[in-house]
Amino acid sequence: MLTECHNNDGSYTCECKADYQSTGFETDSITCSNVNECEKELDDCSDNAMCTDNTGPTEWYTCECFTGFRDDDATNAGRTCTDIDECAEETDDCDVNATCTNTSGAFTCFCNSGYTGDGRTCSDVDECATEVDQCDDLGICTNTDGDYTCECPDGYSGDGYSCVGKNIKHFPIQRQLFPIDELANTIILKTVMFQNFSKFEI
């Protein structure tokens, strides 16, 4: 029975039991139907919980925290639900080479710099093979786990990102200047020697 009967003086009345509402009358009887507290938002479940309607008689509805939330009140389920920080509690499934970021009710995984993947699985990026390194054109690129190194080849110096030849010697150009008088005497001397030589040949 969904109704309760109350005897009155010379008559009686009927009313719906708790968690039920009247949906009409049929002759001298009352029709009752279940009240869905979840649909009508009459429940007191947490915003982070699922409300499930029941037909009674002990529970009119139940509350259950969503996945990713923890129920902090064991005696009154689903009323107080707090976010679980999977990253801090290390219950995430991110790759060891990924960064875990907590979100409301969940978490995200992103591969660290130098790695590629979906965050759950990350693999090393070979910067040397893919030619995304910043080594000098003359530098030697060596791939490492999650990174790479640069070094200059033999005969060059630098940090690998910039290499310069260390065995190249620069010789400065020296110009020899003669005083005007010394230069004139040299020209005259050579002229006299040439004339004498010419006379000797004749």
N, CA, C and O of each residue as an XYZ file, in Angstrom:
808
protein
N       0.826     -1.194      0.000
C       0.000      0.000      0.000
C       0.868      1.253      0.000
O       1.832      1.355      0.759
N       0.515      2.201     -0.856
C       1.265      3.447     -0.950
C       0.565      4.573     -0.193
O       1.022      5.716     -0.186
N      -0.572      4.217      0.453
C      -1.331      5.239      1.167
C      -1.455      4.868      2.641
O      -1.239      3.725      3.045
N      -1.803      5.854      3.404
C      -2.080      5.665      4.819
C      -3.517      6.129      5.075
O      -3.930      7.203      4.637
N      -4.249      5.304      5.783
C      -5.650      5.610      6.068
C      -5.778      6.127      7.504
O      -5.221      5.555      8.440
N      -6.515      7.205      7.647
C      -6.735      7.798      8.964
C      -8.256      7.829      9.237
O      -9.026      8.420      8.480
N      -8.649      7.191     10.314
C     -10.072      7.150     10.663
C     -10.496      8.471     11.288
O      -9.807      9.033     12.140
N     -11.624      8.937     10.848
C     -12.219     10.157     11.396
C     -13.606      9.820     11.957
O     -14.121      8.722     11.743
N     -14.176     10.735     12.644
C     -15.513     10.534     13.205
C     -16.517     10.439     12.069
O     -16.859     11.431     11.424
N     -16.970      9.234     11.847
C     -17.954      9.010     10.801
C     -17.365      8.951      9.412
O     -18.097      8.877      8.425
N     -16.049      8.983      9.327
C     -15.448      8.963      7.989
C     -13.982      8.539      8.110
O     -13.564      8.012      9.141
N     -13.210      8.773      7.053
C     -11.786      8.481      7.057
C     -11.114      9.315      5.956
O     -11.767      9.804      5.034
N      -9.826      9.457      6.081
C      -9.065     10.150      5.029
C      -7.878      9.293      4.616
O      -7.397      8.457      5.381
N      -7.426      9.512      3.417
C      -6.265      8.785      2.884
C      -5.204      9.803      2.466
O      -5.510     10.862      1.918
N      -3.993      9.459      2.732
C      -2.874     10.305      2.269
C      -1.715      9.408      1.847
O      -1.551      8.284      2.320
N      -0.926      9.960      0.940
C       0.203      9.178      0.415
C       1.280      9.061      1.478
O       1.475      9.975      2.280
N       1.971      7.946      1.481
C       3.072      7.741      2.401
C       4.239      8.662      2.012
O       4.272      9.253      0.934
N       5.174      8.746      2.934
C       6.363      9.569      2.673
C       7.066      9.072      1.417
O       7.115      7.869      1.162
N       7.610      9.998      0.634
C       8.296      9.736     -0.628
C       7.326      9.422     -1.756
O       7.740      9.002     -2.837
N       6.020      9.627     -1.505
C       5.018      9.434     -2.557
C       4.148     10.681     -2.618
O       3.994     11.412     -1.639
N       3.593     10.894     -3.788
C       2.733     12.058     -3.967
C       1.440     11.640     -4.654
O       1.378     10.655     -5.390
N       0.426     12.424     -4.382
C      -0.887     12.136     -4.951
C      -0.901     12.523     -6.421
O      -0.433     13.591     -6.816
N      -1.448     11.624     -7.205
C      -1.559     11.901     -8.640
C      -3.011     11.957     -9.082
O      -3.303     12.037    -10.275
N      -3.912     11.916     -8.122
C      -5.330     12.016     -8.472
C      -6.183     11.146     -7.582
O      -5.692     10.401     -6.734
N      -7.475     11.267     -7.802
C      -8.432     10.496     -7.012
C      -9.281      9.645     -7.941
O      -9.641     10.062     -9.042
N      -9.586      8.459     -7.479
C     -10.476      7.566     -8.211
C     -11.621      7.195     -7.268
O     -11.437      6.463     -6.296
N     -12.774      7.704     -7.574
C     -13.967      7.562     -6.708
C     -13.616      7.965     -5.282
O     -13.399      9.147     -5.013
N     -13.558      7.010     -4.372
C     -13.284      7.350     -2.988
C     -11.883      6.945     -2.553
O     -11.604      6.824     -1.360
N     -11.006      6.738     -3.528
C      -9.630      6.355     -3.202
C      -8.654      7.374     -3.791
O      -9.006      8.161     -4.670
N      -7.442      7.340     -3.292
C      -6.406      8.255     -3.743
C      -5.319      7.465     -4.466
O      -4.994      6.344     -4.073
N      -4.768      8.042     -5.504
C      -3.692      7.395     -6.253
C      -2.370      8.076     -5.920
O      -2.262      9.301     -5.969
N      -1.369      7.270     -5.581
C      -0.057      7.804     -5.188
C       1.044      7.256     -6.088
O       0.973      6.123     -6.564
N       2.039      8.065     -6.306
C       3.195      7.624     -7.106
C       4.473      8.114     -6.427
O       4.472      9.055     -5.633
N       5.548      7.439     -6.774
C       6.844      7.759     -6.162
C       7.317      9.164     -6.540
O       7.107      9.615     -7.666
N       7.947      9.843     -5.603
C       8.558     11.150     -5.866
C      10.028     10.918     -6.199
O      10.764     10.333     -5.404
N      10.447     11.371     -7.356
C      11.866     11.226     -7.754
C      12.625     12.469     -7.281
O      12.655     13.496     -7.959
N      13.234     12.344     -6.103
C      13.952     13.481     -5.520
C      15.132     13.915     -6.383
O      15.510     15.086     -6.380
N      15.717     12.960     -7.129
C      16.889     13.290     -7.972
C      16.467     14.190     -9.130
O      17.115     15.203     -9.394
N      15.408     13.836     -9.809
C      14.944     14.634    -10.944
C      14.448     16.001    -10.493
O      14.659     17.005    -11.174
N      13.796     16.030     -9.358
C      13.234     17.290     -8.859
C      14.262     18.095     -8.059
O      13.961     19.175     -7.550
N      15.475     17.553     -7.958
C      16.566     18.195     -7.225
C      16.180     18.485     -5.777
O      16.460     19.554     -5.235
N      15.535     17.506     -5.179
C      15.153     17.598     -3.776
C      16.152     16.859     -2.877
O      16.001     16.820     -1.656
N      17.162     16.283     -3.504
C      18.159     15.515     -2.759
C      19.200     16.443     -2.152
O      19.255     17.632     -2.469
N      20.021     15.883     -1.277
C      21.119     16.643     -0.671
C      22.477     16.032     -1.039
O      23.453     16.160     -0.299
N      22.515     15.370     -2.194
C      23.781     14.791     -2.653
C      24.779     15.896     -2.992
O      24.401     17.014     -3.339
N      26.062     15.554     -2.882
C      27.112     16.492     -3.275
C      27.038     16.763     -4.777
O      26.550     15.936     -5.547
N      27.526     17.924     -5.173
C      27.592     18.233     -6.605
C      28.510     17.258     -7.337
O      28.428     17.105     -8.556
N      29.376     16.606     -6.581
C      30.307     15.645     -7.172
C      29.874     14.205     -6.893
O      30.699     13.300     -6.767
N      28.549     14.020     -6.801
C      28.010     12.683     -6.527
C      26.836     12.392     -7.451
O      26.199     13.300     -7.985
N      26.568     11.098     -7.623
C      25.425     10.643     -8.419
C      24.258     10.340     -7.493
O      24.407      9.635     -6.495
N      23.085     10.887     -7.842
C      21.869     10.636     -7.075
C      21.072      9.523     -7.772
O      20.836      9.577     -8.979
N      20.667      8.524     -6.998
C      19.864      7.422     -7.524
C      18.572      7.319     -6.739
O      18.581      7.180     -5.516
N      17.455      7.391     -7.458
C      16.144      7.366     -6.789
C      15.791      5.948     -6.347
O      16.048      4.976     -7.058
N      15.202      5.854     -5.167
C      14.686      4.580     -4.642
C      13.200      4.721     -4.363
O      12.657      5.826     -4.346
N      12.544      3.570     -4.142
C      11.108      3.593     -3.840
C      10.832      3.391     -2.363
O       9.701      3.116     -1.963
N      11.890      3.531     -1.545
C      11.695      3.380     -0.102
C      11.714      1.903      0.286
O      12.104      1.060     -0.521
N      11.305      1.586      1.488
C      10.775      2.552      2.465
C      11.839      3.175      3.362
O      11.564      4.165      4.040
N      13.067      2.605      3.380
C      14.076      3.149      4.301
C      14.892      4.273      3.672
O      15.250      5.236      4.350
N      15.190      4.153      2.369
C      15.947      5.199      1.674
C      15.173      5.666      0.460
O      14.807      4.865     -0.400
N      14.929      6.933      0.393
C      14.197      7.475     -0.741
C      15.113      7.667     -1.949
O      14.676      7.613     -3.099
N      16.392      7.893     -1.657
C      17.396      8.016     -2.715
C      18.766      7.771     -2.100
O      18.945      7.868     -0.886
N      19.713      7.457     -2.947
C      21.089      7.239     -2.475
C      22.035      8.149     -3.250
O      21.742      8.562     -4.372
N      23.172      8.451     -2.632
C      24.202      9.304     -3.243
C      25.521      8.531     -3.292
O      25.875      7.825     -2.348
N      26.228      8.674     -4.388
C      27.534      8.007     -4.530
C      28.513      8.954     -5.230
O      28.230      9.467     -6.312
N      29.664      9.176     -4.598
C      30.665     10.090     -5.170
C      31.128      9.605     -6.528
O      31.279      8.405     -6.756
N      31.353     10.560     -7.439
C      31.869     10.226     -8.763
C      33.279      9.657     -8.656
O      33.976      9.846     -7.659
N      33.673      8.960     -9.709
C      35.057      8.490     -9.806
C      36.004      9.687     -9.777
O      35.767     10.690    -10.450
N      37.055      9.581     -9.012
C      38.002     10.689     -8.884
C      37.737     11.543     -7.662
O      38.474     12.489     -7.387
N      36.662     11.203     -6.910
C      36.332     11.928     -5.687
C      36.260     10.934     -4.529
O      35.906      9.770     -4.713
N      36.599     11.412     -3.344
C      36.601     10.581     -2.150
C      35.463     10.992     -1.228
O      35.233     12.176     -0.984
N      34.750      9.975     -0.717
C      33.649     10.215      0.217
C      34.229     10.426      1.613
O      34.824      9.518      2.193
N      34.050     11.627      2.140
C      34.633     11.964      3.434
C      33.683     11.709      4.608
O      34.035     11.954      5.762
N      32.483     11.217      4.306
C      31.513     10.957      5.382
C      30.967      9.546      5.196
O      30.036      9.321      4.423
N      31.556      8.614      5.910
C      31.175      7.207      5.752
C      29.758      6.938      6.244
O      29.127      5.984      5.789
N      29.251      7.739      7.148
C      27.913      7.509      7.712
C      26.806      8.155      6.882
O      25.627      7.861      7.076
N      27.187      9.027      5.964
C      26.187      9.712      5.141
C      26.733      9.807      3.717
O      27.154     10.870      3.260
N      26.714      8.700      3.055
C      27.403      8.541      1.768
C      26.972      9.561      0.714
O      25.793      9.881      0.562
N      27.988     10.061     -0.011
C      27.723     10.915     -1.155
C      27.361     12.339     -0.846
O      27.013     13.100     -1.749
N      27.434     12.720      0.420
C      27.086     14.100      0.776
C      28.312     15.017      0.757
O      28.196     16.205      0.454
N      29.466     14.476      1.077
C      30.708     15.258      1.086
C      31.747     14.528      0.244
O      32.311     13.523      0.677
N      31.997     15.034     -0.951
C      32.930     14.390     -1.891
C      34.048     15.365     -2.247
O      33.786     16.459     -2.747
N      35.272     14.976     -1.993
C      36.429     15.842     -2.290
C      37.291     15.204     -3.369
O      37.385     13.982     -3.487
N      37.914     16.075     -4.147
C      38.755     15.617     -5.256
C      39.950     14.810     -4.754
O      40.566     15.152     -3.745
N      40.262     13.749     -5.465
C      41.445     12.944     -5.173
C      42.587     13.444     -6.055
O      42.450     13.484     -7.278
N      43.709     13.822     -5.450
C      44.881     14.271     -6.203
C      45.714     13.034     -6.550
O      46.586     12.614     -5.789
N      45.421     12.470     -7.714
C      46.107     11.247     -8.132
C      47.608     11.455     -8.311
O      48.404     10.538     -8.111
N      47.980     12.677     -8.692
C      49.407     12.961     -8.902
C      50.164     12.927     -7.575
O      51.223     12.308     -7.470
N      49.607     13.601     -6.560
C      50.257     13.660     -5.259
C      50.271     12.293     -4.582
O      51.226     11.940     -3.889
N      49.197     11.529     -4.794
C      49.105     10.212     -4.173
C      49.765      9.124     -5.013
O      49.824      7.960     -4.618
N      50.266      9.535     -6.197
C      50.966      8.623     -7.114
C      50.111      7.418     -7.489
O      50.584      6.283     -7.546
N      48.841      7.703     -7.740
C      47.945      6.650     -8.224
C      47.644      6.828     -9.707
O      46.814      6.111    -10.267
N      48.319      7.785    -10.344
C      48.133      8.020    -11.782
C      48.860      6.942    -12.580
O      49.625      6.149    -12.032
N      48.604      6.932    -13.885
C      49.286      5.980    -14.769
C      50.128      6.699    -15.824
O      50.329      6.188    -16.926
N      50.623      7.902    -15.469
C      51.482      8.643    -16.392
C      52.826      7.919    -16.557
O      53.283      7.214    -15.658
N      53.443      8.112    -17.723
C      54.768      7.557    -17.977
C      55.785      8.215    -17.034
O      55.583      9.339    -16.575
N      56.873      7.501    -16.756
C      57.901      8.050    -15.860
C      58.538      9.295    -16.466
O      59.116     10.109    -15.746
N      58.437      9.448    -17.779
C      59.000     10.619    -18.461
C      57.906     11.619    -18.841
O      58.030     12.351    -19.823
N      56.838     11.635    -18.051
C      55.723     12.557    -18.278
C      55.419     13.325    -17.001
O      55.809     12.916    -15.908
N      54.717     14.442    -17.154
C      54.299     15.263    -16.019
C      52.810     15.063    -15.776
O      51.997     15.191    -16.692
N      52.461     14.747    -14.529
C      51.065     14.548    -14.134
C      50.504     15.862    -13.595
O      51.128     16.518    -12.761
N      49.323     16.237    -14.077
C      48.657     17.453    -13.606
C      47.269     17.093    -13.096
O      46.457     16.538    -13.837
N      46.996     17.404    -11.845
C      45.694     17.069    -11.262
C      44.611     18.003    -11.784
O      44.832     19.205    -11.936
N      43.440     17.438    -12.056
C      42.265     18.215    -12.448
C      41.101     17.765    -11.563
O      41.243     16.816    -10.792
N      39.960     18.433    -11.668
C      38.807     18.091    -10.842
C      38.272     16.714    -11.216
O      37.670     16.541    -12.276
N      38.490     15.748    -10.352
C      37.996     14.400    -10.574
C      38.837     13.553    -11.495
O      38.475     12.414    -11.788
N      39.946     14.081    -11.955
C      40.783     13.328    -12.899
C      42.206     13.872    -12.876
O      42.617     14.509    -11.906
N      42.964     13.620    -13.956
C      44.329     14.129    -14.088
C      44.731     14.015    -15.551
O      44.109     13.281    -16.319
N      45.764     14.736    -15.926
C      46.284     14.671    -17.293
C      47.766     14.313    -17.255
O      48.454     14.540    -16.259
N      48.236     13.752    -18.358
C      49.643     13.375    -18.496
C      50.195     13.994    -19.781
O      49.591     13.872    -20.847
N      51.341     14.653    -19.670
C      52.010     15.227    -20.838
C      53.476     14.828    -20.805
O      54.144     14.947    -19.778
N      53.966     14.352    -21.947
C      55.368     13.941    -22.029
C      56.278     15.137    -21.790
O      55.989     16.250    -22.230
N      57.375     14.895    -21.091
C      58.337     15.951    -20.813
C      59.068     16.361    -22.081
O      59.032     15.651    -23.086
N      59.733     17.514    -22.026
C      60.526     17.994    -23.151
C      61.586     16.957    -23.510
O      62.260     16.413    -22.635
N      61.723     16.693    -24.793
C      62.676     15.682    -25.245
C      62.044     14.324    -25.457
O      62.710     13.381    -25.885
N      60.726     14.221    -25.151
C      60.010     12.964    -25.327
C      58.725     13.219    -26.117
O      58.225     14.343    -26.167
N      58.207     12.169    -26.723
C      56.969     12.285    -27.487
C      56.060     11.120    -27.137
O      56.535     10.035    -26.803
N      54.739     11.344    -27.214
C      53.766     10.307    -26.897
C      52.485     10.907    -26.347
O      52.273     12.118    -26.412
N      51.630     10.043    -25.803
C      50.329     10.492    -25.292
C      50.332     10.772    -23.800
O      49.280     11.049    -23.224
N      51.488     10.704    -23.167
C      51.588     10.961    -21.736
C      51.554      9.690    -20.920
O      52.174      9.606    -19.860
N      50.825      8.691    -21.417
C      50.834      7.384    -20.763
C      52.048      6.574    -21.221
O      52.613      5.776    -20.472
N      52.424      6.809    -22.470
C      53.617      6.180    -23.046
C      54.431      7.275    -23.726
O      53.934      7.947    -24.630
N      55.673      7.458    -23.299
C      56.549      8.488    -23.857
C      57.855      7.847    -24.330
O      58.437      7.011    -23.639
N      58.301      8.252    -25.517
C      59.560      7.740    -26.056
C      60.495      8.898    -26.370
O      60.057     10.016    -26.637
N      61.766      8.614    -26.333
C      62.786      9.638    -26.532
C      62.750     10.193    -27.955
O      62.540      9.452    -28.915
N      62.955     11.495    -28.078
C      63.072     12.147    -29.383
C      64.556     12.227    -29.736
O      65.345     12.773    -28.965
N      64.941     11.691    -30.890
C      66.336     11.757    -31.333
C      66.521     13.077    -32.079
O      66.298     13.162    -33.287
N      66.932     14.103    -31.334
C      67.079     15.437    -31.934
C      68.130     15.451    -33.033
O      68.030     16.225    -33.985
N      69.127     14.603    -32.903
C      70.199     14.567    -33.911
C      69.680     13.995    -35.231
O      69.917     14.565    -36.296
N      68.970     12.864    -35.155
C      68.457     12.214    -36.357
C      67.383     13.052    -37.038
O      67.288     13.071    -38.265
N      66.569     13.752    -36.232
C      65.498     14.573    -36.800
C      65.976     15.985    -37.141
O      65.221     16.803    -37.665
N      67.238     16.250    -36.832
C      67.875     17.533    -37.163
C      67.135     18.726    -36.560
O      66.959     19.756    -37.211
N      66.712     18.574    -35.329
C      66.096     19.702    -34.615
C      67.038     20.234    -33.544
O      66.662     21.098    -32.751
N      68.266     19.714    -33.521
C      69.248     20.173    -32.547
C      69.748     21.572    -32.895
O      69.507     22.080    -33.990
N      70.442     22.176    -31.949
C      70.975     23.519    -32.123
C      72.503     23.515    -32.212
O      73.151     24.539    -31.995
N      73.061     22.359    -32.533
C      74.518     22.277    -32.651
C      75.012     23.106    -33.838
O      74.276     23.342    -34.797
N      76.272     23.543    -33.756
C      76.908     24.252    -34.853
C      76.951     23.334    -36.077
O      76.954     22.110    -35.953
N      76.985     23.955    -37.270
C      77.051     23.155    -38.500
C      78.259     22.236    -38.503
O      78.233     21.172    -39.122
N      79.319     22.643    -37.813
C      80.522     21.828    -37.736
C      80.535     20.947    -36.483
O      81.419     20.106    -36.322
N      79.542     21.145    -35.590
C      79.507     20.418    -34.327
C      79.059     18.971    -34.481
O      78.434     18.603    -35.476
N      79.382     18.172    -33.499
C      78.993     16.763    -33.463
C      77.838     16.619    -32.470
O      77.999     16.912    -31.285
N      76.661     16.164    -32.955
C      75.472     15.991    -32.125
C      75.408     14.545    -31.635
O      75.548     13.609    -32.421
N      75.197     14.372    -30.329
C      75.057     13.039    -29.736
C      73.741     12.977    -28.973
O      73.523     13.757    -28.046
N      72.867     12.058    -29.356
C      71.574     11.928    -28.691
C      71.722     11.278    -27.317
O      72.494     10.335    -27.142
N      70.972     11.796    -26.348
C      70.919     11.209    -25.005
C      69.451     11.008    -24.636
O      68.566     11.437    -25.375
N      69.187     10.371    -23.517
C      67.819     10.101    -23.101
C      67.116     11.401    -22.719
O      67.381     11.975    -21.663
N      66.223     11.854    -23.587
C      65.472     13.078    -23.338
C      66.209     14.355    -23.690
O      65.698     15.447    -23.440
N      67.397     14.243    -24.263
C      68.184     15.438    -24.564
C      69.237     15.096    -25.616
O      69.147     14.059    -26.273
N      70.235     15.966    -25.774
C      71.348     15.720    -26.679
C      72.513     16.603    -26.263
O      72.338     17.558    -25.507
N      73.704     16.282    -26.761
C      74.883     17.091    -26.472
C      75.546     17.513    -27.774
O      75.383     16.863    -28.807
N      76.291     18.603    -27.714
C      77.027     19.106    -28.879
C      78.492     19.286    -28.498
O      78.801     19.769    -27.408
N      79.384     18.901    -29.388
C      80.805     19.140    -29.160
C      81.484     19.437    -30.496
O      81.049     18.983    -31.554
N      82.556     20.210    -30.412
C      83.288     20.579    -31.620
C      84.255     19.465    -32.006
O      84.795     18.789    -31.130
N      84.481     19.266    -33.295
C      85.409     18.216    -33.737
C      86.856     18.641    -33.477
O      87.119     19.791    -33.123
N      87.786     17.707    -33.655
C      89.204     18.008    -33.500
C      89.611     19.139    -34.446
O      89.190     19.195    -35.601
N      90.416     20.009    -33.931
C      90.857     21.141    -34.733
C      89.983     22.364    -34.571
O      90.255     23.408    -35.165
N      88.924     22.245    -33.765
C      88.024     23.371    -33.540
C      87.808     23.535    -32.037
O      87.923     22.577    -31.273
N      87.503     24.729    -31.637
C      87.227     25.017    -30.237
C      85.836     25.623    -30.120
O      85.315     26.194    -31.078
N      85.237     25.495    -28.934
C      83.901     26.035    -28.697
C      83.095     25.071    -27.854
O      83.604     24.046    -27.401
N      81.820     25.410    -27.645
C      80.947     24.597    -26.801
C      80.089     23.622    -27.594
O      79.217     22.962    -27.029
N      80.323     23.527    -28.878
C      79.530     22.635    -29.709
C      78.371     23.334    -30.381
O      77.907     22.919    -31.443
N      77.910     24.393    -29.754
C      76.858     25.200    -30.359
C      77.474     26.273    -31.249
O      76.820     26.832    -32.129
N      78.748     26.542    -30.993
C      79.521     27.475    -31.811
C      80.953     26.950    -31.848
O      81.597     26.798    -30.811
N      81.441     26.677    -33.058
C      82.782     26.106    -33.221
C      83.615     26.998    -34.150
O      83.134     27.458    -35.185
N      84.874     27.233    -33.757
C      85.808     28.016    -34.584
C      87.114     27.245    -34.661
O      87.499     26.545    -33.724
N      87.806     27.389    -35.825
C      89.085     26.706    -35.996
C      90.133     27.269    -35.055
O      90.289     28.484    -34.933
N      90.855     26.365    -34.386
C      91.860     26.820    -33.428
C      93.278     26.682    -33.963
O      94.218     27.116    -33.296
N      93.471     26.087    -35.153
C      94.803     25.905    -35.723
C      95.079     26.874    -36.880
O      96.129     26.798    -37.517
N      94.167     27.751    -37.140
C      94.355     28.721    -38.224
C      95.156     29.900    -37.689
O      94.763     30.544    -36.715
N      96.290     30.176    -38.341
C      97.142     31.286    -37.915
C      96.990     32.436    -38.891
O      96.948     32.235    -40.104
N      96.913     33.592    -38.376
C      96.775     34.799    -39.184
C      98.096     35.556    -39.177
O      98.625     35.913    -38.124
N      98.609     35.787    -40.366
C      99.859     36.527    -40.486
C      99.545     37.946    -40.925
O      98.979     38.153    -41.999
N      99.901     38.911    -40.119
C      99.608     40.309    -40.485
C     100.489     40.752    -41.656
O     101.657     40.372    -41.745
N      99.924     41.545    -42.537
C     100.661     42.076    -43.689
C     101.485     43.268    -43.229
O     100.952     44.237    -42.689
N     102.765     43.183    -43.446
C     103.666     44.259    -43.049
C     104.087     45.061    -44.262
O     104.484     44.493    -45.279
N     104.006     46.335    -44.167
C     104.415     47.226    -45.256
C     105.683     47.953    -44.839
O     105.750     48.541    -43.760
N     106.694     47.906    -45.713
C     107.969     48.562    -45.409
C     107.995     49.923    -46.077
O     107.878     50.022    -47.298
N     108.146     50.956    -45.293
C     108.155     52.319    -45.805
C     109.584     52.850    -45.812
O     110.311     52.673    -44.834
N     109.987     53.481    -46.871
C     111.318     54.068    -47.006
C     111.224     55.575    -46.924
O     110.286     56.170    -47.455
N     112.179     56.196    -46.270
C     112.230     57.670    -46.294
C     112.400     58.158    -47.726
O     112.971     57.456    -48.560
N     111.914     59.335    -48.008
C     111.959     59.868    -49.384
C     113.387     59.967    -49.883
O     113.657     59.612    -51.030
N     114.310     60.440    -49.055
C     115.701     60.598    -49.488
C     116.331     59.249    -49.776
O     117.058     59.094    -50.758
N     116.051     58.256    -48.907
C     116.639     56.922    -49.097
C     116.093     56.287    -50.364
O     116.827     55.635    -51.106
N     114.794     56.481    -50.612
C     114.178     55.925    -51.806
C     114.744     56.563    -53.060
O     114.959     55.869    -54.055
N     114.996     57.890    -53.041
C     115.562     58.584    -54.208
C     116.977     58.115    -54.483
O     117.342     57.897    -55.638
N     117.777     57.956    -53.443
C     119.151     57.485    -53.623
C     119.184     56.082    -54.203
O     120.053     55.760    -55.015
N     118.237     55.243    -53.788
C     118.195     53.872    -54.302
C     117.883     53.875    -55.784
O     118.471     53.107    -56.545
N     116.971     54.724    -56.196
C     116.610     54.796    -57.620
C     117.783     55.312    -58.460
O     118.048     54.807    -59.550
N     118.479     56.326    -57.934
C     119.627     56.905    -58.672
C     120.735     55.876    -58.793
O     121.356     55.747    -59.848
N     120.988     55.135    -57.705
C     122.048     54.140    -57.715
C     121.762     53.058    -58.741
O     122.649     52.645    -59.487
N     120.500     52.597    -58.772
C     120.143     51.562    -59.735
C     120.240     52.081    -61.160
O     120.569     51.317    -62.068
N     119.959     53.372    -61.381
C     120.041     53.955    -62.732
C     121.483     54.012    -63.202
O     121.770     53.670    -64.349
N     122.380     54.431    -62.355
C     123.806     54.517    -62.699
C     124.361     53.127    -63.004
O     125.121     52.950    -63.957
N     123.972     52.128    -62.179
C     124.438     50.763    -62.386
C     123.932     50.239    -63.710
O     124.659     49.524    -64.401
N     122.724     50.566    -64.082
C     122.174     50.107    -65.342
C     122.891     50.744    -66.524
O     123.179     50.086    -67.524
N     123.177     52.046    -66.389
C     123.871     52.732    -67.472
C     125.280     52.161    -67.660
O     125.696     51.914    -68.791
N     126.005     51.952    -66.582
C     127.350     51.387    -66.671
C     127.310     50.006    -67.274
O     128.156     49.660    -68.099
N     126.342     49.217    -66.874
C     126.207     47.863    -67.393
C     125.918     47.893    -68.867
O     126.412     47.061    -69.629
N     125.097     48.877    -69.275
C     124.785     49.005    -70.715
C     126.000     49.389    -71.509
O     126.218     48.881    -72.609
N     126.803     50.291    -70.958
C     128.021     50.711    -71.660
C     128.998     49.568    -71.770
O     129.716     49.454    -72.763
N     129.035     48.727    -70.771
C     129.972     47.604    -70.781
C     129.572     46.608    -71.866
O     130.418     46.039    -72.556
N     128.272     46.415    -71.996
C     127.797     45.466    -73.004
C     128.055     46.004    -74.389
O     128.338     45.204    -75.280
N     127.980     47.301    -74.644
C     128.219     47.880    -75.963
C     129.668     47.766    -76.306
O     130.083     48.195    -77.383
